[in-house]
Amino acid sequence: MSDFGEELSSLMAKKTISAENLCQMAELNPAYLEKLKCGKLLPSNYGVVKKISEVLGLVPEEEYQLWNSYKVSKLGEKHMCTEKALKALFALPAARPQRVPGEINAVSLQNGVPICGRERVYQAIRQLLRESTDSADLLLHVEQQEFCQILGEEIWEKGADYRCRLLLYLREERMAEKNVASFGMLVQALLSGRNNYIVAEKLVDYILFPFLIRTEQALLLLNQDLSAALYLDEPETVAIYGSYFQKKYGNARQLCAVFESADRFIRESQVLFAEDGSTKPMDFYILSRKPCVIFENDEKIVREHVCAENMADGFVENYMTFLYEKIFSGVKKMKILFCRDGMTDFLNSEEFHEFHPTVDKPIPKAVRQELFGKMIRQAQENENMQLGLLENALFTRRRHCINLWSTGKMLLMFDFEDSYRLVLLQENTIVSAMIEYFRALRKAEAVRTKEETLEIMQQELDAC
């Protein structure tokens, strides 16, 4: 049986519906249904899956399981790995990482003495970072979420003046779903650090302790699964590893740039995008819970309804320059995916910010509806503007958004309680995996067509 056939048979048994009744109510041929159940055929499109779900009366969780089984059967496990990684990005906590209350259990750190057991290694990492006052160098290639959480908590606690340099091994494959997952787990540490770089060369597996954390006066050498570490504090040894790290750091490519100001991101976009020639024609992808409609080319609209009062007037000019040069003029196709709940929230919520309360003013409901209507008209007139509605969205965050350029950059927004971070990721293996995810969704017919999306958008707008 295919995964879809197994899931369908299981749900039919759970709902105690006969094949005869399902065929009658879903308007399916009995022979066709039997082939679906035994894995000889897959549904011809997602509409068939949706119809079966409605007839079976599936709750959202069950419908999502059936939808996923359809995608797995049609596209394979690789797509599911990417989806899982994407979920991890959107599931990241919105609040700043906070240090775990209470004291850590001190570990005896003695020069040249191994530390065994993952919990003791974690304790040693916390202890080393807490004793550090000025800086830390980290060389990593890990996928343990707890370890990444420790880094986020401890490094963030150091404050803005603490110098943290991170070298991260990533896989070389073009479609590197594990790179996406690793990035999702490490993003708290990336947001905390001030200089973050990537080492993309192949990890040497035969080194006993391939990773390290080095502070001003000591270092920990870590094995690959973090089950053992070696503590060293002899000054000459620490200096040797410092030189080793500096050499790798100097030859590394930048992984991402972190911005605490939209104005700063826009000012620096010229340099950031010029590095890889992103002015060439490209496809632009947006994945967000809500429709992203502030691609307004009227500066007055931007000034009145987007820019906060305490923003300098120069922000508007920089913002419009960025849109024209990086979005409008350099884009072959703009592909925007959002979900129904996000659309309803955008049109009807009493207070709504396009970006974040610390960045913009609330956009009045009437203005939002006007912009929404303009977006519908623009999409109708422009064949290069592709809108798609996701019925089964992954998004739970109101303001998390992913923007992708087909030239290899990805912009993410992470919101905190009283601030936000913009992260411009510059790693093609991750961006390629995310773009393939867009394509896989459409291939699996999990996204409404542009025509269907525009019809639903107009209905939602008319109902306001």
Contacts in CASP RR format, 6 or more apart in sequence:
PFRMAT RR
TARGET T0000
AUTHOR 0000-0000-0000
METHOD contacts of the structure
MODEL  1
MSDFGEELSSLMAKKTISAENLCQMAELNPAYLEKLKCGKLLPSNYGVVK
KISEVLGLVPEEEYQLWNSYKVSKLGEKHMCTEKALKALFALPAARPQRV
PGEINAVSLQNGVPICGRERVYQAIRQLLRESTDSADLLLHVEQQEFCQI
LGEEIWEKGADYRCRLLLYLREERMAEKNVASFGMLVQALLSGRNNYIVA
EKLVDYILFPFLIRTEQALLLLNQDLSAALYLDEPETVAIYGSYFQKKYG
NARQLCAVFESADRFIRESQVLFAEDGSTKPMDFYILSRKPCVIFENDEK
IVREHVCAENMADGFVENYMTFLYEKIFSGVKKMKILFCRDGMTDFLNSE
EFHEFHPTVDKPIPKAVRQELFGKMIRQAQENENMQLGLLENALFTRRRH
CINLWSTGKMLLMFDFEDSYRLVLLQENTIVSAMIEYFRALRKAEAVRTK
EETLEIMQQELDAC
1 9 0 8 1.000
1 37 0 8 1.000
1 38 0 8 1.000
1 39 0 8 1.000
2 39 0 8 1.000
2 42 0 8 1.000
2 69 0 8 1.000
2 73 0 8 1.000
3 69 0 8 1.000
3 72 0 8 1.000
3 73 0 8 1.000
4 36 0 8 1.000
4 39 0 8 1.000
4 42 0 8 1.000
4 43 0 8 1.000
4 66 0 8 1.000
4 69 0 8 1.000
4 70 0 8 1.000
4 72 0 8 1.000
4 73 0 8 1.000
4 74 0 8 1.000
5 36 0 8 1.000
5 37 0 8 1.000
5 38 0 8 1.000
5 39 0 8 1.000
5 69 0 8 1.000
5 73 0 8 1.000
6 69 0 8 1.000
7 65 0 8 1.000
7 66 0 8 1.000
7 69 0 8 1.000
8 36 0 8 1.000
8 37 0 8 1.000
8 52 0 8 1.000
8 66 0 8 1.000
8 69 0 8 1.000
9 37 0 8 1.000
11 56 0 8 1.000
11 58 0 8 1.000
11 62 0 8 1.000
11 65 0 8 1.000
11 66 0 8 1.000
12 19 0 8 1.000
12 22 0 8 1.000
12 37 0 8 1.000
12 56 0 8 1.000
15 56 0 8 1.000
15 57 0 8 1.000
15 58 0 8 1.000
17 55 0 8 1.000
17 56 0 8 1.000
19 30 0 8 1.000
19 33 0 8 1.000
19 34 0 8 1.000
19 37 0 8 1.000
20 30 0 8 1.000
22 28 0 8 1.000
22 33 0 8 1.000
22 52 0 8 1.000
22 55 0 8 1.000
22 56 0 8 1.000
23 29 0 8 1.000
23 30 0 8 1.000
23 33 0 8 1.000
25 55 0 8 1.000
26 48 0 8 1.000
26 51 0 8 1.000
26 52 0 8 1.000
26 54 0 8 1.000
26 55 0 8 1.000
27 51 0 8 1.000
28 48 0 8 1.000
28 52 0 8 1.000
32 41 0 8 1.000
35 41 0 8 1.000
36 42 0 8 1.000
36 43 0 8 1.000
39 73 0 8 1.000
42 70 0 8 1.000
42 73 0 8 1.000
42 74 0 8 1.000
43 49 0 8 1.000
43 52 0 8 1.000
43 70 0 8 1.000
45 445 0 8 1.000
46 67 0 8 1.000
46 70 0 8 1.000
46 444 0 8 1.000
46 445 0 8 1.000
46 446 0 8 1.000
47 445 0 8 1.000
49 66 0 8 1.000
49 67 0 8 1.000
49 70 0 8 1.000
50 391 0 8 1.000
52 66 0 8 1.000
53 62 0 8 1.000
53 63 0 8 1.000
53 66 0 8 1.000
53 67 0 8 1.000
56 62 0 8 1.000
58 66 0 8 1.000
63 392 0 8 1.000
64 392 0 8 1.000
67 392 0 8 1.000
67 446 0 8 1.000
68 80 0 8 1.000
68 83 0 8 1.000
70 444 0 8 1.000
71 79 0 8 1.000
71 80 0 8 1.000
71 83 0 8 1.000
71 440 0 8 1.000
71 444 0 8 1.000
71 446 0 8 1.000
72 79 0 8 1.000
72 80 0 8 1.000
74 443 0 8 1.000
74 444 0 8 1.000
75 440 0 8 1.000
75 443 0 8 1.000
75 444 0 8 1.000
78 175 0 8 1.000
78 177 0 8 1.000
79 436 0 8 1.000
79 437 0 8 1.000
79 440 0 8 1.000
79 444 0 8 1.000
81 177 0 8 1.000
81 178 0 8 1.000
81 181 0 8 1.000
82 177 0 8 1.000
82 180 0 8 1.000
82 433 0 8 1.000
82 434 0 8 1.000
82 436 0 8 1.000
82 437 0 8 1.000
82 440 0 8 1.000
83 394 0 8 1.000
83 437 0 8 1.000
84 177 0 8 1.000
84 181 0 8 1.000
85 177 0 8 1.000
85 178 0 8 1.000
85 180 0 8 1.000
85 181 0 8 1.000
85 184 0 8 1.000
85 433 0 8 1.000
86 180 0 8 1.000
86 394 0 8 1.000
86 434 0 8 1.000
86 437 0 8 1.000
87 394 0 8 1.000
88 180 0 8 1.000
88 181 0 8 1.000
88 184 0 8 1.000
88 185 0 8 1.000
89 180 0 8 1.000
89 183 0 8 1.000
89 184 0 8 1.000
89 187 0 8 1.000
89 400 0 8 1.000
89 402 0 8 1.000
89 412 0 8 1.000
90 394 0 8 1.000
90 395 0 8 1.000
90 396 0 8 1.000
90 397 0 8 1.000
90 400 0 8 1.000
91 396 0 8 1.000
92 184 0 8 1.000
92 187 0 8 1.000
92 188 0 8 1.000
92 400 0 8 1.000
92 414 0 8 1.000
93 188 0 8 1.000
94 397 0 8 1.000
94 414 0 8 1.000
94 415 0 8 1.000
94 416 0 8 1.000
94 417 0 8 1.000
95 416 0 8 1.000
95 417 0 8 1.000
96 156 0 8 1.000
96 416 0 8 1.000
96 417 0 8 1.000
97 149 0 8 1.000
97 152 0 8 1.000
97 153 0 8 1.000
97 156 0 8 1.000
97 188 0 8 1.000
97 192 0 8 1.000
98 153 0 8 1.000
99 153 0 8 1.000
99 154 0 8 1.000
99 157 0 8 1.000
100 153 0 8 1.000
104 123 0 8 1.000
104 126 0 8 1.000
104 127 0 8 1.000
104 130 0 8 1.000
105 123 0 8 1.000
106 123 0 8 1.000
106 127 0 8 1.000
107 115 0 8 1.000
107 120 0 8 1.000
107 123 0 8 1.000
107 124 0 8 1.000
107 127 0 8 1.000
109 115 0 8 1.000
109 124 0 8 1.000
109 127 0 8 1.000
109 128 0 8 1.000
109 218 0 8 1.000
109 231 0 8 1.000
109 233 0 8 1.000
110 231 0 8 1.000
111 231 0 8 1.000
111 232 0 8 1.000
111 233 0 8 1.000
111 234 0 8 1.000
112 230 0 8 1.000
112 231 0 8 1.000
112 232 0 8 1.000
113 230 0 8 1.000
113 231 0 8 1.000
114 228 0 8 1.000
114 229 0 8 1.000
114 230 0 8 1.000
115 121 0 8 1.000
115 124 0 8 1.000
115 220 0 8 1.000
115 228 0 8 1.000
115 229 0 8 1.000
115 230 0 8 1.000
115 231 0 8 1.000
116 227 0 8 1.000
116 228 0 8 1.000
117 227 0 8 1.000
117 228 0 8 1.000
118 225 0 8 1.000
118 226 0 8 1.000
118 227 0 8 1.000
121 220 0 8 1.000
121 222 0 8 1.000
121 226 0 8 1.000
121 227 0 8 1.000
121 228 0 8 1.000
121 229 0 8 1.000
122 146 0 8 1.000
122 147 0 8 1.000
122 150 0 8 1.000
122 226 0 8 1.000
124 220 0 8 1.000
124 229 0 8 1.000
124 231 0 8 1.000
125 147 0 8 1.000
125 150 0 8 1.000
125 151 0 8 1.000
125 154 0 8 1.000
125 213 0 8 1.000
125 220 0 8 1.000
125 229 0 8 1.000
126 150 0 8 1.000
126 154 0 8 1.000
128 213 0 8 1.000
128 215 0 8 1.000
128 218 0 8 1.000
128 219 0 8 1.000
128 220 0 8 1.000
128 231 0 8 1.000
129 136 0 8 1.000
129 154 0 8 1.000
129 155 0 8 1.000
129 158 0 8 1.000
129 213 0 8 1.000
129 215 0 8 1.000
130 154 0 8 1.000
131 215 0 8 1.000
131 218 0 8 1.000
132 158 0 8 1.000
132 215 0 8 1.000
132 216 0 8 1.000
133 216 0 8 1.000
134 162 0 8 1.000
134 163 0 8 1.000
134 216 0 8 1.000
135 162 0 8 1.000
135 163 0 8 1.000
135 164 0 8 1.000
135 165 0 8 1.000
135 215 0 8 1.000
135 216 0 8 1.000
136 155 0 8 1.000
136 162 0 8 1.000
136 163 0 8 1.000
136 164 0 8 1.000
136 165 0 8 1.000
136 213 0 8 1.000
136 214 0 8 1.000
136 215 0 8 1.000
137 165 0 8 1.000
137 167 0 8 1.000
137 212 0 8 1.000
137 213 0 8 1.000
137 214 0 8 1.000
137 215 0 8 1.000
137 242 0 8 1.000
137 245 0 8 1.000
137 249 0 8 1.000
138 151 0 8 1.000
138 164 0 8 1.000
138 165 0 8 1.000
138 166 0 8 1.000
138 167 0 8 1.000
138 212 0 8 1.000
138 213 0 8 1.000
138 214 0 8 1.000
139 167 0 8 1.000
139 169 0 8 1.000
139 199 0 8 1.000
139 210 0 8 1.000
139 211 0 8 1.000
139 212 0 8 1.000
139 213 0 8 1.000
139 245 0 8 1.000
139 248 0 8 1.000
140 166 0 8 1.000
140 167 0 8 1.000
140 168 0 8 1.000
140 169 0 8 1.000
140 186 0 8 1.000
140 211 0 8 1.000
141 168 0 8 1.000
141 169 0 8 1.000
141 170 0 8 1.000
141 182 0 8 1.000
141 203 0 8 1.000
141 210 0 8 1.000
141 211 0 8 1.000
141 224 0 8 1.000
142 148 0 8 1.000
142 182 0 8 1.000
142 211 0 8 1.000
142 226 0 8 1.000
143 178 0 8 1.000
143 181 0 8 1.000
143 182 0 8 1.000
143 185 0 8 1.000
144 185 0 8 1.000
144 226 0 8 1.000
145 185 0 8 1.000
147 226 0 8 1.000
148 185 0 8 1.000
148 186 0 8 1.000
148 188 0 8 1.000
148 189 0 8 1.000
149 188 0 8 1.000
151 186 0 8 1.000
151 188 0 8 1.000
151 189 0 8 1.000
151 192 0 8 1.000
152 188 0 8 1.000
152 189 0 8 1.000
152 191 0 8 1.000
152 192 0 8 1.000
153 188 0 8 1.000
155 162 0 8 1.000
155 164 0 8 1.000
155 189 0 8 1.000
155 192 0 8 1.000
155 193 0 8 1.000
156 188 0 8 1.000
156 191 0 8 1.000
156 192 0 8 1.000
158 164 0 8 1.000
158 192 0 8 1.000
160 194 0 8 1.000
162 193 0 8 1.000
162 194 0 8 1.000
163 194 0 8 1.000
163 195 0 8 1.000
164 189 0 8 1.000
164 192 0 8 1.000
164 193 0 8 1.000
164 194 0 8 1.000
164 195 0 8 1.000
164 196 0 8 1.000
165 195 0 8 1.000
165 196 0 8 1.000
165 197 0 8 1.000
165 245 0 8 1.000
165 249 0 8 1.000
166 186 0 8 1.000
166 189 0 8 1.000
166 190 0 8 1.000
166 193 0 8 1.000
166 195 0 8 1.000
166 196 0 8 1.000
166 197 0 8 1.000
166 255 0 8 1.000
167 197 0 8 1.000
167 198 0 8 1.000
167 199 0 8 1.000
167 245 0 8 1.000
167 248 0 8 1.000
167 249 0 8 1.000
167 252 0 8 1.000
168 182 0 8 1.000
168 186 0 8 1.000
168 196 0 8 1.000
168 197 0 8 1.000
168 198 0 8 1.000
168 199 0 8 1.000
168 255 0 8 1.000
169 199 0 8 1.000
169 200 0 8 1.000
169 201 0 8 1.000
169 203 0 8 1.000
170 176 0 8 1.000
170 179 0 8 1.000
170 182 0 8 1.000
170 198 0 8 1.000
170 199 0 8 1.000
170 200 0 8 1.000
170 427 0 8 1.000
170 429 0 8 1.000
170 430 0 8 1.000
171 178 0 8 1.000
171 179 0 8 1.000
171 429 0 8 1.000
172 200 0 8 1.000
172 201 0 8 1.000
172 202 0 8 1.000
172 429 0 8 1.000
173 429 0 8 1.000
174 428 0 8 1.000
174 429 0 8 1.000
174 432 0 8 1.000
175 429 0 8 1.000
175 432 0 8 1.000
175 433 0 8 1.000
175 436 0 8 1.000
176 429 0 8 1.000
176 430 0 8 1.000
176 432 0 8 1.000
176 433 0 8 1.000
177 433 0 8 1.000
179 427 0 8 1.000
179 429 0 8 1.000
179 430 0 8 1.000
179 433 0 8 1.000
180 430 0 8 1.000
180 433 0 8 1.000
180 434 0 8 1.000
183 190 0 8 1.000
183 425 0 8 1.000
183 427 0 8 1.000
183 430 0 8 1.000
187 412 0 8 1.000
187 414 0 8 1.000
187 423 0 8 1.000
190 196 0 8 1.000
190 255 0 8 1.000
190 256 0 8 1.000
190 258 0 8 1.000
190 423 0 8 1.000
191 258 0 8 1.000
191 414 0 8 1.000
191 421 0 8 1.000
191 423 0 8 1.000
193 258 0 8 1.000
194 258 0 8 1.000
196 254 0 8 1.000
196 255 0 8 1.000
196 256 0 8 1.000
196 258 0 8 1.000
197 249 0 8 1.000
197 250 0 8 1.000
197 252 0 8 1.000
197 253 0 8 1.000
197 254 0 8 1.000
197 255 0 8 1.000
198 252 0 8 1.000
198 253 0 8 1.000
198 254 0 8 1.000
198 255 0 8 1.000
198 427 0 8 1.000
199 248 0 8 1.000
199 252 0 8 1.000
200 253 0 8 1.000
203 210 0 8 1.000
204 210 0 8 1.000
205 224 0 8 1.000
208 223 0 8 1.000
209 221 0 8 1.000
209 222 0 8 1.000
209 223 0 8 1.000
209 228 0 8 1.000
209 229 0 8 1.000
209 230 0 8 1.000
210 222 0 8 1.000
210 223 0 8 1.000
210 224 0 8 1.000
211 221 0 8 1.000
211 222 0 8 1.000
211 223 0 8 1.000
211 224 0 8 1.000
212 219 0 8 1.000
212 220 0 8 1.000
212 221 0 8 1.000
212 222 0 8 1.000
212 241 0 8 1.000
212 245 0 8 1.000
213 219 0 8 1.000
213 220 0 8 1.000
213 222 0 8 1.000
214 220 0 8 1.000
214 238 0 8 1.000
214 241 0 8 1.000
214 242 0 8 1.000
214 245 0 8 1.000
217 233 0 8 1.000
217 235 0 8 1.000
217 238 0 8 1.000
218 231 0 8 1.000
218 232 0 8 1.000
218 233 0 8 1.000
218 238 0 8 1.000
219 231 0 8 1.000
219 232 0 8 1.000
219 233 0 8 1.000
219 237 0 8 1.000
219 238 0 8 1.000
219 241 0 8 1.000
220 229 0 8 1.000
220 230 0 8 1.000
220 231 0 8 1.000
220 232 0 8 1.000
221 229 0 8 1.000
221 230 0 8 1.000
221 232 0 8 1.000
222 228 0 8 1.000
222 229 0 8 1.000
223 229 0 8 1.000
232 238 0 8 1.000
232 241 0 8 1.000
253 426 0 8 1.000
254 426 0 8 1.000
255 425 0 8 1.000
255 426 0 8 1.000
255 427 0 8 1.000
256 423 0 8 1.000
256 424 0 8 1.000
256 425 0 8 1.000
256 426 0 8 1.000
256 427 0 8 1.000
257 268 0 8 1.000
257 272 0 8 1.000
257 423 0 8 1.000
257 424 0 8 1.000
257 426 0 8 1.000
258 421 0 8 1.000
258 422 0 8 1.000
258 423 0 8 1.000
259 265 0 8 1.000
259 268 0 8 1.000
259 421 0 8 1.000
259 422 0 8 1.000
259 423 0 8 1.000
259 424 0 8 1.000
260 419 0 8 1.000
260 420 0 8 1.000
260 421 0 8 1.000
260 422 0 8 1.000
262 315 0 8 1.000
262 319 0 8 1.000
262 355 0 8 1.000
262 359 0 8 1.000
262 422 0 8 1.000
263 311 0 8 1.000
263 312 0 8 1.000
263 314 0 8 1.000
263 315 0 8 1.000
263 318 0 8 1.000
265 422 0 8 1.000
265 424 0 8 1.000
266 315 0 8 1.000
266 318 0 8 1.000
266 319 0 8 1.000
266 321 0 8 1.000
266 322 0 8 1.000
267 318 0 8 1.000
269 322 0 8 1.000
269 326 0 8 1.000
272 409 0 8 1.000
272 424 0 8 1.000
272 426 0 8 1.000
273 279 0 8 1.000
273 326 0 8 1.000
273 409 0 8 1.000
275 426 0 8 1.000
276 407 0 8 1.000
276 408 0 8 1.000
276 409 0 8 1.000
276 426 0 8 1.000
277 407 0 8 1.000
278 326 0 8 1.000
278 405 0 8 1.000
278 407 0 8 1.000
278 408 0 8 1.000
278 409 0 8 1.000
279 325 0 8 1.000
279 330 0 8 1.000
280 330 0 8 1.000
280 407 0 8 1.000
281 330 0 8 1.000
281 331 0 8 1.000
281 332 0 8 1.000
282 330 0 8 1.000
282 331 0 8 1.000
282 332 0 8 1.000
282 405 0 8 1.000
282 406 0 8 1.000
282 407 0 8 1.000
283 331 0 8 1.000
283 332 0 8 1.000
283 333 0 8 1.000
283 334 0 8 1.000
283 335 0 8 1.000
283 405 0 8 1.000
283 406 0 8 1.000
283 435 0 8 1.000
284 327 0 8 1.000
284 331 0 8 1.000
284 333 0 8 1.000
284 334 0 8 1.000
284 335 0 8 1.000
284 403 0 8 1.000
284 404 0 8 1.000
284 405 0 8 1.000
284 406 0 8 1.000
285 335 0 8 1.000
285 336 0 8 1.000
285 337 0 8 1.000
285 402 0 8 1.000
285 403 0 8 1.000
285 404 0 8 1.000
285 405 0 8 1.000
285 406 0 8 1.000
285 434 0 8 1.000
285 435 0 8 1.000
285 438 0 8 1.000
286 292 0 8 1.000
286 334 0 8 1.000
286 335 0 8 1.000
286 336 0 8 1.000
286 337 0 8 1.000
286 338 0 8 1.000
286 401 0 8 1.000
286 402 0 8 1.000
286 403 0 8 1.000
286 404 0 8 1.000
287 337 0 8 1.000
287 401 0 8 1.000
287 402 0 8 1.000
287 404 0 8 1.000
287 434 0 8 1.000
287 438 0 8 1.000
288 336 0 8 1.000
288 337 0 8 1.000
288 338 0 8 1.000
288 395 0 8 1.000
288 400 0 8 1.000
288 401 0 8 1.000
288 402 0 8 1.000
289 338 0 8 1.000
289 339 0 8 1.000
289 341 0 8 1.000
289 342 0 8 1.000
289 345 0 8 1.000
289 393 0 8 1.000
289 395 0 8 1.000
289 396 0 8 1.000
289 397 0 8 1.000
289 398 0 8 1.000
289 400 0 8 1.000
289 401 0 8 1.000
290 338 0 8 1.000
290 342 0 8 1.000
290 343 0 8 1.000
290 345 0 8 1.000
290 346 0 8 1.000
290 398 0 8 1.000
291 336 0 8 1.000
291 338 0 8 1.000
291 342 0 8 1.000
291 343 0 8 1.000
291 346 0 8 1.000
291 372 0 8 1.000
291 375 0 8 1.000
291 387 0 8 1.000
291 457 0 8 1.000
292 336 0 8 1.000
292 338 0 8 1.000
292 401 0 8 1.000
293 346 0 8 1.000
293 354 0 8 1.000
293 368 0 8 1.000
293 371 0 8 1.000
293 372 0 8 1.000
293 374 0 8 1.000
293 375 0 8 1.000
294 302 0 8 1.000
294 306 0 8 1.000
294 354 0 8 1.000
294 371 0 8 1.000
295 323 0 8 1.000
295 327 0 8 1.000
295 328 0 8 1.000
295 334 0 8 1.000
295 375 0 8 1.000
296 302 0 8 1.000
296 306 0 8 1.000
296 371 0 8 1.000
296 374 0 8 1.000
297 320 0 8 1.000
297 323 0 8 1.000
297 324 0 8 1.000
297 328 0 8 1.000
299 316 0 8 1.000
299 317 0 8 1.000
299 320 0 8 1.000
301 367 0 8 1.000
301 371 0 8 1.000
302 316 0 8 1.000
302 319 0 8 1.000
302 320 0 8 1.000
303 313 0 8 1.000
303 316 0 8 1.000
305 361 0 8 1.000
305 363 0 8 1.000
305 364 0 8 1.000
305 367 0 8 1.000
306 319 0 8 1.000
306 354 0 8 1.000
306 355 0 8 1.000
306 360 0 8 1.000
306 361 0 8 1.000
306 363 0 8 1.000
307 315 0 8 1.000
307 316 0 8 1.000
307 319 0 8 1.000
307 360 0 8 1.000
307 361 0 8 1.000
308 358 0 8 1.000
308 359 0 8 1.000
308 360 0 8 1.000
308 361 0 8 1.000
309 361 0 8 1.000
311 359 0 8 1.000
326 405 0 8 1.000
327 334 0 8 1.000
331 384 0 8 1.000
332 384 0 8 1.000
333 384 0 8 1.000
333 385 0 8 1.000
333 386 0 8 1.000
334 384 0 8 1.000
334 385 0 8 1.000
334 386 0 8 1.000
335 386 0 8 1.000
335 388 0 8 1.000
335 438 0 8 1.000
336 385 0 8 1.000
336 386 0 8 1.000
336 387 0 8 1.000
336 388 0 8 1.000
337 388 0 8 1.000
337 389 0 8 1.000
337 390 0 8 1.000
337 438 0 8 1.000
337 441 0 8 1.000
337 447 0 8 1.000
338 388 0 8 1.000
338 389 0 8 1.000
338 390 0 8 1.000
338 393 0 8 1.000
339 389 0 8 1.000
339 390 0 8 1.000
339 391 0 8 1.000
339 393 0 8 1.000
339 395 0 8 1.000
340 389 0 8 1.000
340 390 0 8 1.000
340 391 0 8 1.000
340 393 0 8 1.000
340 456 0 8 1.000
341 393 0 8 1.000
342 395 0 8 1.000
343 389 0 8 1.000
343 457 0 8 1.000
343 460 0 8 1.000
344 460 0 8 1.000
345 352 0 8 1.000
345 398 0 8 1.000
346 352 0 8 1.000
346 368 0 8 1.000
346 372 0 8 1.000
347 365 0 8 1.000
347 368 0 8 1.000
347 369 0 8 1.000
347 372 0 8 1.000
347 460 0 8 1.000
347 461 0 8 1.000
347 464 0 8 1.000
348 365 0 8 1.000
348 464 0 8 1.000
349 365 0 8 1.000
350 365 0 8 1.000
351 362 0 8 1.000
352 362 0 8 1.000
352 363 0 8 1.000
352 365 0 8 1.000
352 368 0 8 1.000
353 359 0 8 1.000
353 360 0 8 1.000
353 361 0 8 1.000
353 362 0 8 1.000
353 363 0 8 1.000
353 399 0 8 1.000
354 360 0 8 1.000
354 363 0 8 1.000
355 399 0 8 1.000
355 413 0 8 1.000
355 420 0 8 1.000
356 399 0 8 1.000
356 413 0 8 1.000
356 415 0 8 1.000
356 419 0 8 1.000
356 420 0 8 1.000
358 418 0 8 1.000
358 419 0 8 1.000
358 420 0 8 1.000
359 420 0 8 1.000
363 371 0 8 1.000
369 461 0 8 1.000
369 464 0 8 1.000
372 457 0 8 1.000
372 461 0 8 1.000
373 457 0 8 1.000
373 461 0 8 1.000
375 387 0 8 1.000
375 457 0 8 1.000
376 454 0 8 1.000
376 457 0 8 1.000
376 458 0 8 1.000
376 461 0 8 1.000
378 385 0 8 1.000
379 385 0 8 1.000
379 386 0 8 1.000
379 387 0 8 1.000
379 450 0 8 1.000
379 454 0 8 1.000
380 454 0 8 1.000
386 450 0 8 1.000
387 450 0 8 1.000
387 453 0 8 1.000
387 454 0 8 1.000
387 457 0 8 1.000
388 447 0 8 1.000
388 448 0 8 1.000
388 449 0 8 1.000
388 450 0 8 1.000
388 453 0 8 1.000
389 447 0 8 1.000
389 448 0 8 1.000
389 452 0 8 1.000
389 453 0 8 1.000
389 456 0 8 1.000
389 457 0 8 1.000
390 441 0 8 1.000
390 446 0 8 1.000
390 447 0 8 1.000
390 448 0 8 1.000
391 446 0 8 1.000
391 448 0 8 1.000
392 446 0 8 1.000
397 415 0 8 1.000
399 413 0 8 1.000
399 415 0 8 1.000
399 420 0 8 1.000
400 412 0 8 1.000
400 413 0 8 1.000
400 414 0 8 1.000
400 415 0 8 1.000
401 412 0 8 1.000
401 413 0 8 1.000
402 410 0 8 1.000
402 411 0 8 1.000
402 412 0 8 1.000
402 434 0 8 1.000
403 410 0 8 1.000
403 411 0 8 1.000
403 412 0 8 1.000
404 410 0 8 1.000
404 411 0 8 1.000
404 431 0 8 1.000
404 434 0 8 1.000
404 435 0 8 1.000
404 438 0 8 1.000
405 431 0 8 1.000
406 431 0 8 1.000
406 435 0 8 1.000
408 426 0 8 1.000
408 427 0 8 1.000
408 428 0 8 1.000
408 431 0 8 1.000
408 432 0 8 1.000
409 424 0 8 1.000
409 425 0 8 1.000
409 426 0 8 1.000
409 431 0 8 1.000
410 424 0 8 1.000
410 425 0 8 1.000
410 427 0 8 1.000
410 430 0 8 1.000
410 431 0 8 1.000
410 434 0 8 1.000
411 422 0 8 1.000
411 423 0 8 1.000
411 424 0 8 1.000
411 425 0 8 1.000
412 422 0 8 1.000
412 423 0 8 1.000
412 425 0 8 1.000
413 420 0 8 1.000
413 421 0 8 1.000
413 422 0 8 1.000
413 423 0 8 1.000
414 420 0 8 1.000
414 421 0 8 1.000
414 423 0 8 1.000
425 431 0 8 1.000
441 447 0 8 1.000
448 456 0 8 1.000
END
